[in-house]
Amino acid sequence: MLLVNRFPTSNQKEIIIINTHNSAYDDGSLKKQQMEYLKTFLLDEFSKGNYIIVGGDWNQNPPDIDYTDIKENSPTKRFVLNPINVDYLPENWTWFYDPETPTNRYLNAPYQKGKTITPIIDFYLISPNIIPVSIKTQNFDFKHTDHQSVTCKMLFK
Protein backbone atom coordinates (compact mmCIF):
# COMPACT_ATOMS: atom_id res chain seq x y z
CA MET A 1 0.00 0.00 0.00
CA LEU A 2 1.30 3.46 -0.92
CA LEU A 3 0.19 6.94 -0.03
CA VAL A 4 1.74 9.43 -2.46
CA ASN A 5 1.95 13.17 -1.72
CA ARG A 6 3.25 15.66 -4.29
CA PHE A 7 4.61 19.11 -3.57
CA PRO A 8 5.62 21.57 -6.33
CA THR A 9 9.04 23.20 -6.25
CA SER A 10 10.32 26.47 -7.71
CA ASN A 11 12.34 24.55 -10.33
CA GLN A 12 9.22 22.98 -11.90
CA LYS A 13 9.92 19.59 -10.30
CA GLU A 14 8.05 17.88 -7.49
CA ILE A 15 8.96 16.61 -4.06
CA ILE A 16 7.25 13.24 -3.82
CA ILE A 17 6.79 11.85 -0.34
CA ILE A 18 5.55 8.28 -0.17
CA ASN A 19 4.32 6.46 2.91
CA THR A 20 4.62 2.72 2.36
CA HIS A 21 3.23 -0.18 4.34
CA ASN A 22 4.10 -3.43 2.63
CA SER A 23 2.37 -6.72 3.23
CA ALA A 24 3.55 -8.63 6.29
CA TYR A 25 1.64 -11.89 6.32
CA ASP A 26 1.89 -13.35 2.84
CA ASP A 27 4.00 -16.01 1.21
CA GLY A 28 6.24 -13.32 -0.28
CA SER A 29 4.45 -13.05 -3.62
CA LEU A 30 2.36 -9.99 -2.72
CA LYS A 31 5.34 -8.16 -1.25
CA LYS A 32 7.30 -8.93 -4.44
CA GLN A 33 4.51 -7.38 -6.55
CA GLN A 34 4.38 -4.34 -4.28
CA MET A 35 8.13 -3.83 -4.54
CA GLU A 36 8.12 -4.19 -8.33
CA TYR A 37 5.31 -1.64 -8.65
CA LEU A 38 7.17 0.76 -6.34
CA LYS A 39 10.42 0.34 -8.30
CA THR A 40 8.74 1.17 -11.60
CA PHE A 41 7.01 4.18 -10.02
CA LEU A 42 10.23 5.48 -8.44
CA LEU A 43 12.37 5.17 -11.56
CA ASP A 44 9.70 6.85 -13.68
CA GLU A 45 9.33 9.78 -11.27
CA PHE A 46 13.08 10.18 -10.84
CA SER A 47 13.55 10.23 -14.62
CA LYS A 48 11.39 13.38 -14.55
CA GLY A 49 13.84 15.01 -12.13
CA ASN A 50 11.58 14.73 -9.10
CA TYR A 51 12.84 14.43 -5.52
CA ILE A 52 11.61 11.24 -3.86
CA ILE A 53 11.35 10.19 -0.22
CA VAL A 54 9.81 6.81 0.64
CA GLY A 55 9.29 6.01 4.30
CA GLY A 56 7.25 3.68 6.40
CA ASP A 57 6.79 0.11 7.52
CA TRP A 58 8.47 -1.96 4.82
CA ASN A 59 7.88 -5.27 6.67
CA GLN A 60 11.34 -6.26 5.52
CA ASN A 61 14.77 -5.07 6.44
CA PRO A 62 17.16 -2.77 4.57
CA PRO A 63 19.50 -4.50 2.09
CA ASP A 64 22.55 -4.44 4.34
CA ILE A 65 20.93 -5.84 7.51
CA ASP A 66 20.86 -9.60 7.89
CA TYR A 67 18.37 -11.08 10.35
CA THR A 68 19.30 -14.72 9.80
CA ASP A 69 19.20 -15.27 13.56
CA ILE A 70 15.59 -14.05 13.67
CA LYS A 71 14.59 -16.32 10.79
CA GLU A 72 16.07 -19.32 12.56
CA ASN A 73 14.59 -18.50 15.96
CA SER A 74 11.33 -16.83 14.98
CA PRO A 75 8.49 -17.75 17.35
CA THR A 76 6.04 -17.17 14.51
CA LYS A 77 6.32 -18.61 11.04
CA ARG A 78 3.66 -16.20 9.74
CA PHE A 79 6.00 -13.21 9.67
CA VAL A 80 9.49 -13.84 8.32
CA LEU A 81 11.88 -10.97 7.67
CA ASN A 82 13.81 -10.88 4.45
CA PRO A 83 16.18 -8.17 3.27
CA ILE A 84 15.42 -6.01 0.28
CA ASN A 85 17.66 -7.04 -2.61
CA VAL A 86 20.90 -5.05 -2.73
CA ASP A 87 20.38 -4.40 -6.44
CA TYR A 88 16.73 -3.33 -6.05
CA LEU A 89 17.57 0.16 -7.36
CA PRO A 90 20.70 1.75 -8.83
CA GLU A 91 23.36 2.15 -6.15
CA ASN A 92 23.07 5.95 -5.99
CA TRP A 93 19.74 5.63 -4.12
CA THR A 94 20.11 5.73 -0.31
CA TRP A 95 18.57 3.41 2.28
CA PHE A 96 18.38 5.71 5.28
CA TYR A 97 17.86 4.26 8.77
CA ASP A 98 19.14 4.34 12.33
CA PRO A 99 21.18 1.14 12.82
CA GLU A 100 21.38 1.64 16.59
CA THR A 101 17.72 1.34 17.59
CA PRO A 102 15.06 -1.18 16.55
CA THR A 103 11.83 0.16 15.07
CA ASN A 104 9.51 -2.81 15.58
CA ARG A 105 8.78 -5.54 18.05
CA TYR A 106 7.16 -8.92 17.58
CA LEU A 107 3.66 -9.23 19.04
CA ASN A 108 3.61 -12.95 19.83
CA ALA A 109 4.07 -12.20 23.56
CA PRO A 110 4.23 -9.20 25.92
CA TYR A 111 7.31 -7.04 25.37
CA GLN A 112 10.39 -7.98 27.40
CA LYS A 113 13.48 -5.89 26.78
CA GLY A 114 16.32 -8.13 25.62
CA LYS A 115 14.01 -11.09 24.92
CA THR A 116 11.42 -9.85 22.46
CA ILE A 117 12.51 -9.83 18.82
CA THR A 118 13.09 -6.22 17.77
CA PRO A 119 14.16 -5.64 14.14
CA ILE A 120 14.51 -2.54 11.99
CA ILE A 121 11.69 -2.49 9.44
CA ASP A 122 10.76 1.21 9.44
CA PHE A 123 13.14 3.32 7.36
CA TYR A 124 13.52 5.62 4.36
CA LEU A 125 14.62 5.31 0.76
CA ILE A 126 15.75 8.57 -0.86
CA SER A 127 16.53 9.48 -4.44
CA PRO A 128 20.02 10.51 -5.57
CA ASN A 129 19.09 14.20 -5.67
CA ILE A 130 18.56 14.25 -1.88
CA ILE A 131 21.35 14.30 0.70
CA PRO A 132 20.83 12.38 3.96
CA VAL A 133 21.81 14.51 6.98
CA SER A 134 20.68 12.77 10.18
CA ILE A 135 18.31 10.07 11.35
CA LYS A 136 17.15 8.92 14.78
CA THR A 137 14.71 6.29 16.01
CA GLN A 138 12.79 7.54 19.04
CA ASN A 139 13.37 4.83 21.64
CA PHE A 140 10.35 4.50 23.90
CA ASP A 141 10.93 0.77 24.53
CA PHE A 142 7.67 0.01 22.71
CA LYS A 143 5.63 1.39 25.61
CA HIS A 144 2.52 2.27 23.58
CA THR A 145 2.94 0.56 20.22
CA ASP A 146 4.80 -2.13 18.28
CA HIS A 147 6.63 0.50 16.17
CA GLN A 148 8.93 3.35 17.14
CA SER A 149 9.02 6.66 15.27
CA VAL A 150 11.93 7.48 13.00
CA THR A 151 12.77 11.13 12.33
CA CYS A 152 15.29 12.42 9.83
CA LYS A 153 16.72 15.50 8.18
CA MET A 154 17.58 15.74 4.49
CA LEU A 155 18.78 18.37 2.04
CA PHE A 156 17.74 18.79 -1.56
CA LYS A 157 20.55 19.07 -4.11
Protein Blocks (a to p, Z undefined) as FASTA:
>chain_A
ZZddddddfkopacddddddddfbbghlmmmmmmmmmmmmmmmmmmnopacddedjehpa
cfkbccklmmmmocbfkbccddddfklpafkbccdddfkbcfbdcfkbccdehkaccddf
bdcdddfkbccfbdcdddehhmlbcbdcdddddddZZ
